[in-house]
């Protein structure tokens, strides 16, 4: 399984831990809410869902989600397939949440992990944050050494691009320092950026968009017709 497939499975399990959803809603949340997957097709999502069902981590049901129930029913409307997390799926997701190995520090993996920090224990959050900071500090050191070696051979625009990259990494390191300090002080982040726990279940978290240093605001992707 590729790293990106693993991240997608993790994110799908995390979203379904909040509540059952159909494929259209899952794709919308992944594209617009998590900030991890910029855009991907149903051709990517549905094979992932089928794999999770085959593993016993999800079940398929014909019906509606709580959100659908609030809308007026349409005559002749085809029933949607709703995906629900099983007990085994919840256990598997909690195992994934507890992992703090090197993969958790990589760019996309860390973004997905951070989006579900509201469902993650404090000690695990600390290990992931400190691991990410260490990874970025190593990256910054390599970038600085590379720039020092090649500075005389680069034109002004290439130099500026490299400086911009270093500044982005430095901003994220500062951001991580602030988060680590808050965790050590026992302060939980609140609001959509941190994934505030849902009121219906004290063990669940509402996954907000990941605040990536240097990211520009991104408009929501347009809705697609459900399939």
C-alpha positions in Angstrom: 0.0 0.0 0.0 1.4 3.4 -1.0 1.8 6.1 1.6 -0.9 8.3 0.0 -3.3 5.4 0.1 -2.6 4.8 3.7 -3.2 8.5 4.5 -6.5 8.4 2.6 -7.6 5.3 4.6 -6.6 7.0 7.9 -8.6 10.1 7.0 -11.7 8.2 5.9 -11.7 6.2 9.1 -11.3 9.3 11.2 -14.2 11.1 9.5 -16.5 8.1 9.8 -15.6 7.9 13.5 -17.5 11.2 13.8 -20.6 9.9 12.0 -21.7 7.7 9.1 -21.4 9.4 5.6 -22.0 8.6 2.0 -19.3 8.8 -0.6 -20.3 12.3 -1.8 -20.0 13.8 1.7 -16.8 12.0 2.4 -15.2 13.3 -0.8 -16.4 16.8 0.0 -15.0 16.7 3.5 -11.7 15.4 2.3 -11.4 18.0 -0.4 -12.5 21.0 1.6 -12.3 20.5 5.3 -9.2 18.5 6.1 -6.8 20.5 3.9 -4.9 17.3 3.2 -6.3 16.2 -0.1 -6.5 19.1 -2.5 -8.6 17.2 -5.1 -9.2 13.6 -6.0 -11.8 11.6 -7.8 -14.4 9.1 -6.9 -12.2 6.7 -8.8 -9.7 7.1 -5.9 -12.2 7.2 -3.0 -14.4 4.2 -3.8 -11.6 1.6 -4.2 -10.4 2.8 -0.8 -13.9 2.4 0.7 -14.2 -1.1 -0.8 -10.8 -2.1 0.7 -12.0 -0.8 4.1 -15.2 -2.8 3.8 -13.3 -5.9 2.8 -11.1 -5.5 5.9 -14.2 -5.4 8.1 -13.5 -1.8 9.2 -16.6 -0.4 7.4 -20.0 -1.6 6.6 -22.2 -0.4 3.7 -25.8 0.5 4.5 -28.6 1.7 2.2 -30.2 4.8 3.7 -29.5 8.3 4.7 -27.2 10.1 7.0 -28.4 12.4 9.8 -27.8 15.4 7.4 -29.9 13.8 4.7 -32.8 13.3 7.1 -33.1 17.1 7.6 -33.7 17.6 3.9 -37.1 17.1 2.4 -37.2 13.7 0.6 -37.3 13.8 -3.2 -39.7 11.5 -5.0 -37.9 8.8 -6.9 -34.6 9.6 -5.4 -32.2 6.7 -5.4 -31.1 5.5 -2.0 -27.5 6.2 -1.2 -24.9 3.9 0.1 -23.9 5.1 3.6 -20.6 4.0 5.2 -20.5 3.2 8.9 -17.4 2.5 11.0 -17.5 -0.9 12.7 -16.1 -1.7 16.2 -13.1 -3.3 14.5 -12.7 -0.1 12.4 -12.7 2.1 15.4 -10.1 -0.1 17.1 -7.9 0.0 14.0 -8.2 3.8 13.8 -7.2 4.1 17.4 -4.2 2.0 16.8 -3.2 4.3 13.9 -3.7 7.3 16.1 -1.3 5.9 18.6 1.5 5.5 16.1 4.4 8.0 16.4 7.0 6.5 14.1 8.9 8.5 11.4 6.1 8.3 8.9 4.0 10.5 11.2 6.5 13.4 10.6 6.3 13.5 6.8 4.4 16.4 5.2 1.1 14.8 4.1 1.0 12.3 6.9 1.6 14.9 9.6 -1.2 17.1 8.0 -3.6 14.2 8.3 -2.5 13.3 11.8 -2.8 16.9 13.0 -6.3 17.2 11.6 -7.3 14.5 14.1 -5.4 15.7 17.1 -8.7 16.3 18.8 -9.1 12.5 19.0 -5.4 11.9 19.9 -4.0 11.6 23.4 -1.7 14.4 24.7 1.4 12.2 25.0 1.0 11.0 21.4 0.4 14.6 20.2 3.7 15.6 21.9 5.7 12.9 20.3 4.3 13.6 16.8 4.9 17.4 17.2 8.4 17.0 18.5 9.2 14.5 15.8 7.9 16.8 13.1 9.9 19.7 14.6 13.1 17.6 14.6 12.4 16.5 10.9 12.0 20.1 9.9 15.1 21.3 11.7 17.1 18.6 9.9 15.6 19.8 6.6 16.4 23.4 7.4 20.0 22.5 8.1 20.4 20.7 4.8 18.7 23.6 2.9 21.1 26.1 4.5 24.2 24.0 3.7 23.0 23.5 0.1 22.4 27.3 -0.3 25.9 28.1 1.1 27.5 25.7 -1.4 25.6 26.9 -4.5 24.9 30.5 -3.8 27.6 31.8 -6.2 26.2 29.7 -9.1 22.5 30.7 -8.7 20.7 33.6 -10.3 18.7 36.0 -8.1 15.4 34.4 -8.8 16.6 30.9 -7.9 18.2 32.3 -4.7 14.9 34.0 -3.8 13.0 30.8 -4.3 15.4 28.9 -2.0 15.1 31.7 0.6 11.4 31.5 0.4 11.5 27.8 1.0 13.7 28.2 4.0 11.5 30.9 5.5 8.4 28.6 5.1 10.2 25.9 7.0 11.3 28.4 9.7 7.7 29.6 10.1 6.5 26.1 10.6 9.2 25.4 13.2 8.1 28.5 15.1 4.5 27.3 14.9 5.4 23.9 16.2 7.4 25.5 19.1 4.2 27.3 20.1 2.1 24.2 19.8 4.6 22.2 21.9 4.7 24.9 24.5 0.9 24.8 24.8 0.9 21.0 25.1 3.5 21.1 27.8 1.5 23.7 29.7 -1.6 21.5 29.4 -3.5 23.8 27.2 -5.7 22.3 24.5 -6.3 24.3 21.3 -9.9 25.3 20.6 -11.6 26.2 17.4 -11.8 24.7 13.9 -8.0 24.8 13.3 -7.4 22.3 16.1 -10.3 19.9 15.5 -12.5 20.6 18.6 -14.2 17.4 20.0 -17.8 16.9 18.9 -20.3 17.4 21.7 -22.2 14.2 20.9 -19.2 12.0 21.9 -16.3 13.0 24.2 -14.0 10.5 22.4 -14.7 12.0 18.9 -13.2 15.1 17.3 -14.5 17.3 14.6 -11.7 17.5 12.1 -10.8 21.1 11.1 -8.5 22.3 8.4 -4.9 22.1 9.2 -3.2 25.5 9.6 -0.1 25.2 7.5 2.4 28.1 7.8 2.6 30.1 4.7 -0.6 28.6 3.1 -2.9 31.1 1.4 -6.6 30.9 2.0 -8.2 28.3 -0.3 -11.8 28.6 -1.5 -14.0 25.5 -1.1 -14.0 23.2 -4.1 -17.3 23.2 -6.1 -19.7 20.5 -5.2 -20.1 17.5 -7.6 -23.1 15.5 -8.3 -23.4 12.5 -6.0 -23.0 9.1 -7.6 
